[in-house]
């Protein structure tokens, strides 16, 4: 037996984590990845529909990014950038 799991005050998730560290890592990784993905989708939806809607008529083209007005234009690019940055922030702070 593990010394950590022998203590009566350690129960529930801590006990499971001590007994199955690899499975716990896998579960947490998947949960936090899903939280980041949901954050990305919600921010992209809010960005294109509300935050950067006034910029959607301006065409944007830079490097590999080509956003025509019918595809969201400059507002679509800013929404993508904003959503991506927020998802990475969620990933960083949830992982630590």
Secondary structure, DSSP 8 states (H G I E B T S, - for coil): --HHHHSTT--THHHHHHH-HHHHHHHHHHHHHHHHHHHHHHHHHHIIIIITGGGTTS-EEETTEEE-GGGTHHHHHHHHHHHHHHHHHHHHHHH-
